[in-house]
Amino acid sequence: MSPIVKEPIDNIEPLLDYTDIAELAGISPSTVRAYRSSGHLPRPDIQTSPRRSRWKLSTVRTWLENRPGVGARTDLQRKREQTEVGDGPGEEGGLSAAVA
């Protein structure tokens, strides 16, 4: 039998679930789940079952510090760049043609 290693209480990090992460990030728990399924959330630090993913507070803080800010949707940025270069939809059938 292996000896039990006791950590000082100061070294123990809280584990967060989807609701906790959503609260810290200011988004809904369903958005956090969508981030995970699309690969925008770090892998869980602990996975006790398929429905019980948990992240260390330090993992979530690092993710929050490095994620794009509000309005920084990278998918929209790519579409804008394609339109400027001419690779995207042209004037015909686009929104600007309908407005003109």
Phi and psi restraints in degrees (range 20) as a CNS / XPLOR table:
assign (resid 1 and name C) (resid 2 and name N)
       (resid 2 and name CA) (resid 2 and name C) 1.0 -81.0 20.0 2
assign (resid 2 and name N) (resid 2 and name CA)
       (resid 2 and name C) (resid 3 and name N) 1.0 148.8 20.0 2
assign (resid 2 and name C) (resid 3 and name N)
       (resid 3 and name CA) (resid 3 and name C) 1.0 -70.1 20.0 2
assign (resid 3 and name N) (resid 3 and name CA)
       (resid 3 and name C) (resid 4 and name N) 1.0 149.8 20.0 2
assign (resid 3 and name C) (resid 4 and name N)
       (resid 4 and name CA) (resid 4 and name C) 1.0 -82.4 20.0 2
assign (resid 4 and name N) (resid 4 and name CA)
       (resid 4 and name C) (resid 5 and name N) 1.0 125.2 20.0 2
assign (resid 4 and name C) (resid 5 and name N)
       (resid 5 and name CA) (resid 5 and name C) 1.0 -94.4 20.0 2
assign (resid 5 and name N) (resid 5 and name CA)
       (resid 5 and name C) (resid 6 and name N) 1.0 122.4 20.0 2
assign (resid 5 and name C) (resid 6 and name N)
       (resid 6 and name CA) (resid 6 and name C) 1.0 -101.7 20.0 2
assign (resid 6 and name N) (resid 6 and name CA)
       (resid 6 and name C) (resid 7 and name N) 1.0 126.1 20.0 2
assign (resid 6 and name C) (resid 7 and name N)
       (resid 7 and name CA) (resid 7 and name C) 1.0 -94.0 20.0 2
assign (resid 7 and name N) (resid 7 and name CA)
       (resid 7 and name C) (resid 8 and name N) 1.0 146.8 20.0 2
assign (resid 7 and name C) (resid 8 and name N)
       (resid 8 and name CA) (resid 8 and name C) 1.0 -61.9 20.0 2
assign (resid 8 and name N) (resid 8 and name CA)
       (resid 8 and name C) (resid 9 and name N) 1.0 146.4 20.0 2
assign (resid 8 and name C) (resid 9 and name N)
       (resid 9 and name CA) (resid 9 and name C) 1.0 -57.0 20.0 2
assign (resid 9 and name N) (resid 9 and name CA)
       (resid 9 and name C) (resid 10 and name N) 1.0 -28.9 20.0 2
assign (resid 9 and name C) (resid 10 and name N)
       (resid 10 and name CA) (resid 10 and name C) 1.0 -69.6 20.0 2
assign (resid 10 and name N) (resid 10 and name CA)
       (resid 10 and name C) (resid 11 and name N) 1.0 -20.1 20.0 2
assign (resid 10 and name C) (resid 11 and name N)
       (resid 11 and name CA) (resid 11 and name C) 1.0 -91.0 20.0 2
assign (resid 11 and name N) (resid 11 and name CA)
       (resid 11 and name C) (resid 12 and name N) 1.0 -4.6 20.0 2
assign (resid 11 and name C) (resid 12 and name N)
       (resid 12 and name CA) (resid 12 and name C) 1.0 -86.3 20.0 2
assign (resid 12 and name N) (resid 12 and name CA)
       (resid 12 and name C) (resid 13 and name N) 1.0 124.8 20.0 2
assign (resid 12 and name C) (resid 13 and name N)
       (resid 13 and name CA) (resid 13 and name C) 1.0 -98.0 20.0 2
assign (resid 13 and name N) (resid 13 and name CA)
       (resid 13 and name C) (resid 14 and name N) 1.0 142.9 20.0 2
assign (resid 13 and name C) (resid 14 and name N)
       (resid 14 and name CA) (resid 14 and name C) 1.0 -69.7 20.0 2
assign (resid 14 and name N) (resid 14 and name CA)
       (resid 14 and name C) (resid 15 and name N) 1.0 148.3 20.0 2
assign (resid 14 and name C) (resid 15 and name N)
       (resid 15 and name CA) (resid 15 and name C) 1.0 -101.5 20.0 2
assign (resid 15 and name N) (resid 15 and name CA)
       (resid 15 and name C) (resid 16 and name N) 1.0 135.5 20.0 2
assign (resid 15 and name C) (resid 16 and name N)
       (resid 16 and name CA) (resid 16 and name C) 1.0 -111.6 20.0 2
assign (resid 16 and name N) (resid 16 and name CA)
       (resid 16 and name C) (resid 17 and name N) 1.0 145.4 20.0 2
assign (resid 16 and name C) (resid 17 and name N)
       (resid 17 and name CA) (resid 17 and name C) 1.0 -106.2 20.0 2
assign (resid 17 and name N) (resid 17 and name CA)
       (resid 17 and name C) (resid 18 and name N) 1.0 -173.4 20.0 2
assign (resid 17 and name C) (resid 18 and name N)
       (resid 18 and name CA) (resid 18 and name C) 1.0 -57.0 20.0 2
assign (resid 18 and name N) (resid 18 and name CA)
       (resid 18 and name C) (resid 19 and name N) 1.0 -41.6 20.0 2
assign (resid 18 and name C) (resid 19 and name N)
       (resid 19 and name CA) (resid 19 and name C) 1.0 -65.8 20.0 2
assign (resid 19 and name N) (resid 19 and name CA)
       (resid 19 and name C) (resid 20 and name N) 1.0 -42.1 20.0 2
assign (resid 19 and name C) (resid 20 and name N)
       (resid 20 and name CA) (resid 20 and name C) 1.0 -63.0 20.0 2
assign (resid 20 and name N) (resid 20 and name CA)
       (resid 20 and name C) (resid 21 and name N) 1.0 -44.2 20.0 2
assign (resid 20 and name C) (resid 21 and name N)
       (resid 21 and name CA) (resid 21 and name C) 1.0 -64.0 20.0 2
assign (resid 21 and name N) (resid 21 and name CA)
       (resid 21 and name C) (resid 22 and name N) 1.0 -42.2 20.0 2
assign (resid 21 and name C) (resid 22 and name N)
       (resid 22 and name CA) (resid 22 and name C) 1.0 -60.2 20.0 2
assign (resid 22 and name N) (resid 22 and name CA)
       (resid 22 and name C) (resid 23 and name N) 1.0 -42.1 20.0 2
assign (resid 22 and name C) (resid 23 and name N)
       (resid 23 and name CA) (resid 23 and name C) 1.0 -63.6 20.0 2
assign (resid 23 and name N) (resid 23 and name CA)
       (resid 23 and name C) (resid 24 and name N) 1.0 -43.8 20.0 2
assign (resid 23 and name C) (resid 24 and name N)
       (resid 24 and name CA) (resid 24 and name C) 1.0 -65.4 20.0 2
assign (resid 24 and name N) (resid 24 and name CA)
       (resid 24 and name C) (resid 25 and name N) 1.0 -37.4 20.0 2
assign (resid 24 and name C) (resid 25 and name N)
       (resid 25 and name CA) (resid 25 and name C) 1.0 -86.1 20.0 2
assign (resid 25 and name N) (resid 25 and name CA)
       (resid 25 and name C) (resid 26 and name N) 1.0 -14.1 20.0 2
assign (resid 25 and name C) (resid 26 and name N)
       (resid 26 and name CA) (resid 26 and name C) 1.0 74.6 20.0 2
assign (resid 26 and name N) (resid 26 and name CA)
       (resid 26 and name C) (resid 27 and name N) 1.0 32.4 20.0 2
assign (resid 26 and name C) (resid 27 and name N)
       (resid 27 and name CA) (resid 27 and name C) 1.0 -130.1 20.0 2
assign (resid 27 and name N) (resid 27 and name CA)
       (resid 27 and name C) (resid 28 and name N) 1.0 176.9 20.0 2
assign (resid 27 and name C) (resid 28 and name N)
       (resid 28 and name CA) (resid 28 and name C) 1.0 -86.1 20.0 2
assign (resid 28 and name N) (resid 28 and name CA)
       (resid 28 and name C) (resid 29 and name N) 1.0 155.0 20.0 2
assign (resid 28 and name C) (resid 29 and name N)
       (resid 29 and name CA) (resid 29 and name C) 1.0 -58.5 20.0 2
assign (resid 29 and name N) (resid 29 and name CA)
       (resid 29 and name C) (resid 30 and name N) 1.0 -33.7 20.0 2
assign (resid 29 and name C) (resid 30 and name N)
       (resid 30 and name CA) (resid 30 and name C) 1.0 -66.9 20.0 2
assign (resid 30 and name N) (resid 30 and name CA)
       (resid 30 and name C) (resid 31 and name N) 1.0 -32.1 20.0 2
assign (resid 30 and name C) (resid 31 and name N)
       (resid 31 and name CA) (resid 31 and name C) 1.0 -67.4 20.0 2
assign (resid 31 and name N) (resid 31 and name CA)
       (resid 31 and name C) (resid 32 and name N) 1.0 -40.3 20.0 2
assign (resid 31 and name C) (resid 32 and name N)
       (resid 32 and name CA) (resid 32 and name C) 1.0 -61.9 20.0 2
assign (resid 32 and name N) (resid 32 and name CA)
       (resid 32 and name C) (resid 33 and name N) 1.0 -42.9 20.0 2
assign (resid 32 and name C) (resid 33 and name N)
       (resid 33 and name CA) (resid 33 and name C) 1.0 -62.6 20.0 2
assign (resid 33 and name N) (resid 33 and name CA)
       (resid 33 and name C) (resid 34 and name N) 1.0 -40.2 20.0 2
assign (resid 33 and name C) (resid 34 and name N)
       (resid 34 and name CA) (resid 34 and name C) 1.0 -64.2 20.0 2
assign (resid 34 and name N) (resid 34 and name CA)
       (resid 34 and name C) (resid 35 and name N) 1.0 -40.0 20.0 2
assign (resid 34 and name C) (resid 35 and name N)
       (resid 35 and name CA) (resid 35 and name C) 1.0 -59.3 20.0 2
assign (resid 35 and name N) (resid 35 and name CA)
       (resid 35 and name C) (resid 36 and name N) 1.0 -42.4 20.0 2
assign (resid 35 and name C) (resid 36 and name N)
       (resid 36 and name CA) (resid 36 and name C) 1.0 -65.5 20.0 2
assign (resid 36 and name N) (resid 36 and name CA)
       (resid 36 and name C) (resid 37 and name N) 1.0 -45.6 20.0 2
assign (resid 36 and name C) (resid 37 and name N)
       (resid 37 and name CA) (resid 37 and name C) 1.0 -68.1 20.0 2
assign (resid 37 and name N) (resid 37 and name CA)
       (resid 37 and name C) (resid 38 and name N) 1.0 -25.2 20.0 2
assign (resid 37 and name C) (resid 38 and name N)
       (resid 38 and name CA) (resid 38 and name C) 1.0 -93.3 20.0 2
assign (resid 38 and name N) (resid 38 and name CA)
       (resid 38 and name C) (resid 39 and name N) 1.0 0.5 20.0 2
assign (resid 38 and name C) (resid 39 and name N)
       (resid 39 and name CA) (resid 39 and name C) 1.0 85.1 20.0 2
assign (resid 39 and name N) (resid 39 and name CA)
       (resid 39 and name C) (resid 40 and name N) 1.0 13.5 20.0 2
assign (resid 39 and name C) (resid 40 and name N)
       (resid 40 and name CA) (resid 40 and name C) 1.0 -93.3 20.0 2
assign (resid 40 and name N) (resid 40 and name CA)
       (resid 40 and name C) (resid 41 and name N) 1.0 -0.9 20.0 2
assign (resid 40 and name C) (resid 41 and name N)
       (resid 41 and name CA) (resid 41 and name C) 1.0 -115.5 20.0 2
assign (resid 41 and name N) (resid 41 and name CA)
       (resid 41 and name C) (resid 42 and name N) 1.0 140.9 20.0 2
assign (resid 41 and name C) (resid 42 and name N)
       (resid 42 and name CA) (resid 42 and name C) 1.0 -60.3 20.0 2
assign (resid 42 and name N) (resid 42 and name CA)
       (resid 42 and name C) (resid 43 and name N) 1.0 157.3 20.0 2
assign (resid 42 and name C) (resid 43 and name N)
       (resid 43 and name CA) (resid 43 and name C) 1.0 -61.4 20.0 2
assign (resid 43 and name N) (resid 43 and name CA)
       (resid 43 and name C) (resid 44 and name N) 1.0 146.2 20.0 2
assign (resid 43 and name C) (resid 44 and name N)
       (resid 44 and name CA) (resid 44 and name C) 1.0 -61.3 20.0 2
assign (resid 44 and name N) (resid 44 and name CA)
       (resid 44 and name C) (resid 45 and name N) 1.0 145.9 20.0 2
assign (resid 44 and name C) (resid 45 and name N)
       (resid 45 and name CA) (resid 45 and name C) 1.0 -75.0 20.0 2
assign (resid 45 and name N) (resid 45 and name CA)
       (resid 45 and name C) (resid 46 and name N) 1.0 -31.2 20.0 2
assign (resid 45 and name C) (resid 46 and name N)
       (resid 46 and name CA) (resid 46 and name C) 1.0 -138.1 20.0 2
assign (resid 46 and name N) (resid 46 and name CA)
       (resid 46 and name C) (resid 47 and name N) 1.0 132.5 20.0 2
assign (resid 46 and name C) (resid 47 and name N)
       (resid 47 and name CA) (resid 47 and name C) 1.0 -130.2 20.0 2
assign (resid 47 and name N) (resid 47 and name CA)
       (resid 47 and name C) (resid 48 and name N) 1.0 95.0 20.0 2
assign (resid 47 and name C) (resid 48 and name N)
       (resid 48 and name CA) (resid 48 and name C) 1.0 -82.5 20.0 2
assign (resid 48 and name N) (resid 48 and name CA)
       (resid 48 and name C) (resid 49 and name N) 1.0 -22.3 20.0 2
assign (resid 48 and name C) (resid 49 and name N)
       (resid 49 and name CA) (resid 49 and name C) 1.0 -160.7 20.0 2
assign (resid 49 and name N) (resid 49 and name CA)
       (resid 49 and name C) (resid 50 and name N) 1.0 169.7 20.0 2
assign (resid 49 and name C) (resid 50 and name N)
       (resid 50 and name CA) (resid 50 and name C) 1.0 -57.2 20.0 2
assign (resid 50 and name N) (resid 50 and name CA)
       (resid 50 and name C) (resid 51 and name N) 1.0 -26.1 20.0 2
assign (resid 50 and name C) (resid 51 and name N)
       (resid 51 and name CA) (resid 51 and name C) 1.0 -104.2 20.0 2
assign (resid 51 and name N) (resid 51 and name CA)
       (resid 51 and name C) (resid 52 and name N) 1.0 6.2 20.0 2
assign (resid 51 and name C) (resid 52 and name N)
       (resid 52 and name CA) (resid 52 and name C) 1.0 -124.5 20.0 2
assign (resid 52 and name N) (resid 52 and name CA)
       (resid 52 and name C) (resid 53 and name N) 1.0 76.2 20.0 2
assign (resid 52 and name C) (resid 53 and name N)
       (resid 53 and name CA) (resid 53 and name C) 1.0 -93.5 20.0 2
assign (resid 53 and name N) (resid 53 and name CA)
       (resid 53 and name C) (resid 54 and name N) 1.0 137.7 20.0 2
assign (resid 53 and name C) (resid 54 and name N)
       (resid 54 and name CA) (resid 54 and name C) 1.0 -137.2 20.0 2
assign (resid 54 and name N) (resid 54 and name CA)
       (resid 54 and name C) (resid 55 and name N) 1.0 143.5 20.0 2
assign (resid 54 and name C) (resid 55 and name N)
       (resid 55 and name CA) (resid 55 and name C) 1.0 -121.6 20.0 2
assign (resid 55 and name N) (resid 55 and name CA)
       (resid 55 and name C) (resid 56 and name N) 1.0 143.4 20.0 2
assign (resid 55 and name C) (resid 56 and name N)
       (resid 56 and name CA) (resid 56 and name C) 1.0 -69.8 20.0 2
assign (resid 56 and name N) (resid 56 and name CA)
       (resid 56 and name C) (resid 57 and name N) 1.0 150.1 20.0 2
assign (resid 56 and name C) (resid 57 and name N)
       (resid 57 and name CA) (resid 57 and name C) 1.0 -57.7 20.0 2
assign (resid 57 and name N) (resid 57 and name CA)
       (resid 57 and name C) (resid 58 and name N) 1.0 -40.1 20.0 2
assign (resid 57 and name C) (resid 58 and name N)
       (resid 58 and name CA) (resid 58 and name C) 1.0 -64.0 20.0 2
assign (resid 58 and name N) (resid 58 and name CA)
       (resid 58 and name C) (resid 59 and name N) 1.0 -36.5 20.0 2
assign (resid 58 and name C) (resid 59 and name N)
       (resid 59 and name CA) (resid 59 and name C) 1.0 -63.7 20.0 2
assign (resid 59 and name N) (resid 59 and name CA)
       (resid 59 and name C) (resid 60 and name N) 1.0 -45.0 20.0 2
assign (resid 59 and name C) (resid 60 and name N)
       (resid 60 and name CA) (resid 60 and name C) 1.0 -67.8 20.0 2
assign (resid 60 and name N) (resid 60 and name CA)
       (resid 60 and name C) (resid 61 and name N) 1.0 -40.9 20.0 2
assign (resid 60 and name C) (resid 61 and name N)
       (resid 61 and name CA) (resid 61 and name C) 1.0 -61.7 20.0 2
assign (resid 61 and name N) (resid 61 and name CA)
       (resid 61 and name C) (resid 62 and name N) 1.0 -42.5 20.0 2
assign (resid 61 and name C) (resid 62 and name N)
       (resid 62 and name CA) (resid 62 and name C) 1.0 -62.5 20.0 2
assign (resid 62 and name N) (resid 62 and name CA)
       (resid 62 and name C) (resid 63 and name N) 1.0 -43.4 20.0 2
assign (resid 62 and name C) (resid 63 and name N)
       (resid 63 and name CA) (resid 63 and name C) 1.0 -61.6 20.0 2
assign (resid 63 and name N) (resid 63 and name CA)
       (resid 63 and name C) (resid 64 and name N) 1.0 -44.8 20.0 2
assign (resid 63 and name C) (resid 64 and name N)
       (resid 64 and name CA) (resid 64 and name C) 1.0 -63.0 20.0 2
assign (resid 64 and name N) (resid 64 and name CA)
       (resid 64 and name C) (resid 65 and name N) 1.0 -38.5 20.0 2
assign (resid 64 and name C) (resid 65 and name N)
       (resid 65 and name CA) (resid 65 and name C) 1.0 -68.4 20.0 2
assign (resid 65 and name N) (resid 65 and name CA)
       (resid 65 and name C) (resid 66 and name N) 1.0 -25.7 20.0 2
assign (resid 65 and name C) (resid 66 and name N)
       (resid 66 and name CA) (resid 66 and name C) 1.0 -106.7 20.0 2
assign (resid 66 and name N) (resid 66 and name CA)
       (resid 66 and name C) (resid 67 and name N) 1.0 -4.4 20.0 2
assign (resid 66 and name C) (resid 67 and name N)
       (resid 67 and name CA) (resid 67 and name C) 1.0 -82.9 20.0 2
assign (resid 67 and name N) (resid 67 and name CA)
       (resid 67 and name C) (resid 68 and name N) 1.0 153.1 20.0 2
assign (resid 67 and name C) (resid 68 and name N)
       (resid 68 and name CA) (resid 68 and name C) 1.0 -60.7 20.0 2
assign (resid 68 and name N) (resid 68 and name CA)
       (resid 68 and name C) (resid 69 and name N) 1.0 152.3 20.0 2
assign (resid 68 and name C) (resid 69 and name N)
       (resid 69 and name CA) (resid 69 and name C) 1.0 -77.8 20.0 2
assign (resid 69 and name N) (resid 69 and name CA)
       (resid 69 and name C) (resid 70 and name N) 1.0 178.2 20.0 2
assign (resid 69 and name C) (resid 70 and name N)
       (resid 70 and name CA) (resid 70 and name C) 1.0 -58.6 20.0 2
assign (resid 70 and name N) (resid 70 and name CA)
       (resid 70 and name C) (resid 71 and name N) 1.0 132.3 20.0 2
assign (resid 70 and name C) (resid 71 and name N)
       (resid 71 and name CA) (resid 71 and name C) 1.0 83.8 20.0 2
assign (resid 71 and name N) (resid 71 and name CA)
       (resid 71 and name C) (resid 72 and name N) 1.0 3.2 20.0 2
assign (resid 71 and name C) (resid 72 and name N)
       (resid 72 and name CA) (resid 72 and name C) 1.0 -97.6 20.0 2
assign (resid 72 and name N) (resid 72 and name CA)
       (resid 72 and name C) (resid 73 and name N) 1.0 52.7 20.0 2
assign (resid 72 and name C) (resid 73 and name N)
       (resid 73 and name CA) (resid 73 and name C) 1.0 -74.1 20.0 2
assign (resid 73 and name N) (resid 73 and name CA)
       (resid 73 and name C) (resid 74 and name N) 1.0 113.0 20.0 2
assign (resid 73 and name C) (resid 74 and name N)
       (resid 74 and name CA) (resid 74 and name C) 1.0 -69.9 20.0 2
assign (resid 74 and name N) (resid 74 and name CA)
       (resid 74 and name C) (resid 75 and name N) 1.0 -27.5 20.0 2
assign (resid 74 and name C) (resid 75 and name N)
       (resid 75 and name CA) (resid 75 and name C) 1.0 -67.0 20.0 2
assign (resid 75 and name N) (resid 75 and name CA)
       (resid 75 and name C) (resid 76 and name N) 1.0 -36.4 20.0 2
assign (resid 75 and name C) (resid 76 and name N)
       (resid 76 and name CA) (resid 76 and name C) 1.0 -72.0 20.0 2
assign (resid 76 and name N) (resid 76 and name CA)
       (resid 76 and name C) (resid 77 and name N) 1.0 -35.3 20.0 2
assign (resid 76 and name C) (resid 77 and name N)
       (resid 77 and name CA) (resid 77 and name C) 1.0 -61.2 20.0 2
assign (resid 77 and name N) (resid 77 and name CA)
       (resid 77 and name C) (resid 78 and name N) 1.0 -42.8 20.0 2
assign (resid 77 and name C) (resid 78 and name N)
       (resid 78 and name CA) (resid 78 and name C) 1.0 -62.5 20.0 2
assign (resid 78 and name N) (resid 78 and name CA)
       (resid 78 and name C) (resid 79 and name N) 1.0 -40.3 20.0 2
assign (resid 78 and name C) (resid 79 and name N)
       (resid 79 and name CA) (resid 79 and name C) 1.0 -64.4 20.0 2
assign (resid 79 and name N) (resid 79 and name CA)
       (resid 79 and name C) (resid 80 and name N) 1.0 -40.6 20.0 2
assign (resid 79 and name C) (resid 80 and name N)
       (resid 80 and name CA) (resid 80 and name C) 1.0 -63.0 20.0 2
assign (resid 80 and name N) (resid 80 and name CA)
       (resid 80 and name C) (resid 81 and name N) 1.0 -43.6 20.0 2
assign (resid 80 and name C) (resid 81 and name N)
       (resid 81 and name CA) (resid 81 and name C) 1.0 -64.0 20.0 2
assign (resid 81 and name N) (resid 81 and name CA)
       (resid 81 and name C) (resid 82 and name N) 1.0 -39.9 20.0 2
assign (resid 81 and name C) (resid 82 and name N)
       (resid 82 and name CA) (resid 82 and name C) 1.0 -64.5 20.0 2
assign (resid 82 and name N) (resid 82 and name CA)
       (resid 82 and name C) (resid 83 and name N) 1.0 -41.1 20.0 2
assign (resid 82 and name C) (resid 83 and name N)
       (resid 83 and name CA) (resid 83 and name C) 1.0 -64.8 20.0 2
assign (resid 83 and name N) (resid 83 and name CA)
       (resid 83 and name C) (resid 84 and name N) 1.0 -41.1 20.0 2
assign (resid 83 and name C) (resid 84 and name N)
       (resid 84 and name CA) (resid 84 and name C) 1.0 -64.8 20.0 2
assign (resid 84 and name N) (resid 84 and name CA)
       (resid 84 and name C) (resid 85 and name N) 1.0 -36.7 20.0 2
assign (resid 84 and name C) (resid 85 and name N)
       (resid 85 and name CA) (resid 85 and name C) 1.0 -80.8 20.0 2
assign (resid 85 and name N) (resid 85 and name CA)
       (resid 85 and name C) (resid 86 and name N) 1.0 -22.4 20.0 2
assign (resid 85 and name C) (resid 86 and name N)
       (resid 86 and name CA) (resid 86 and name C) 1.0 100.8 20.0 2
assign (resid 86 and name N) (resid 86 and name CA)
       (resid 86 and name C) (resid 87 and name N) 1.0 7.8 20.0 2
assign (resid 86 and name C) (resid 87 and name N)
       (resid 87 and name CA) (resid 87 and name C) 1.0 -83.7 20.0 2
assign (resid 87 and name N) (resid 87 and name CA)
       (resid 87 and name C) (resid 88 and name N) 1.0 -16.9 20.0 2
assign (resid 87 and name C) (resid 88 and name N)
       (resid 88 and name CA) (resid 88 and name C) 1.0 -89.5 20.0 2
assign (resid 88 and name N) (resid 88 and name CA)
       (resid 88 and name C) (resid 89 and name N) 1.0 -167.5 20.0 2
assign (resid 88 and name C) (resid 89 and name N)
       (resid 89 and name CA) (resid 89 and name C) 1.0 -62.6 20.0 2
assign (resid 89 and name N) (resid 89 and name CA)
       (resid 89 and name C) (resid 90 and name N) 1.0 140.2 20.0 2
assign (resid 89 and name C) (resid 90 and name N)
       (resid 90 and name CA) (resid 90 and name C) 1.0 -79.2 20.0 2
assign (resid 90 and name N) (resid 90 and name CA)
       (resid 90 and name C) (resid 91 and name N) 1.0 -171.2 20.0 2
assign (resid 90 and name C) (resid 91 and name N)
       (resid 91 and name CA) (resid 91 and name C) 1.0 -61.5 20.0 2
assign (resid 91 and name N) (resid 91 and name CA)
       (resid 91 and name C) (resid 92 and name N) 1.0 -41.0 20.0 2
assign (resid 91 and name C) (resid 92 and name N)
       (resid 92 and name CA) (resid 92 and name C) 1.0 -73.7 20.0 2
assign (resid 92 and name N) (resid 92 and name CA)
       (resid 92 and name C) (resid 93 and name N) 1.0 131.6 20.0 2
assign (resid 92 and name C) (resid 93 and name N)
       (resid 93 and name CA) (resid 93 and name C) 1.0 82.0 20.0 2
assign (resid 93 and name N) (resid 93 and name CA)
       (resid 93 and name C) (resid 94 and name N) 1.0 -9.5 20.0 2
assign (resid 93 and name C) (resid 94 and name N)
       (resid 94 and name CA) (resid 94 and name C) 1.0 -86.2 20.0 2
assign (resid 94 and name N) (resid 94 and name CA)
       (resid 94 and name C) (resid 95 and name N) 1.0 175.1 20.0 2
assign (resid 94 and name C) (resid 95 and name N)
       (resid 95 and name CA) (resid 95 and name C) 1.0 -64.4 20.0 2
assign (resid 95 and name N) (resid 95 and name CA)
       (resid 95 and name C) (resid 96 and name N) 1.0 -38.9 20.0 2
assign (resid 95 and name C) (resid 96 and name N)
       (resid 96 and name CA) (resid 96 and name C) 1.0 -65.7 20.0 2
assign (resid 96 and name N) (resid 96 and name CA)
       (resid 96 and name C) (resid 97 and name N) 1.0 -31.2 20.0 2
assign (resid 96 and name C) (resid 97 and name N)
       (resid 97 and name CA) (resid 97 and name C) 1.0 -69.9 20.0 2
assign (resid 97 and name N) (resid 97 and name CA)
       (resid 97 and name C) (resid 98 and name N) 1.0 -34.8 20.0 2
assign (resid 97 and name C) (resid 98 and name N)
       (resid 98 and name CA) (resid 98 and name C) 1.0 -72.5 20.0 2
assign (resid 98 and name N) (resid 98 and name CA)
       (resid 98 and name C) (resid 99 and name N) 1.0 -30.7 20.0 2
assign (resid 98 and name C) (resid 99 and name N)
       (resid 99 and name CA) (resid 99 and name C) 1.0 -78.1 20.0 2
assign (resid 99 and name N) (resid 99 and name CA)
       (resid 99 and name C) (resid 100 and name N) 1.0 -37.5 20.0 2
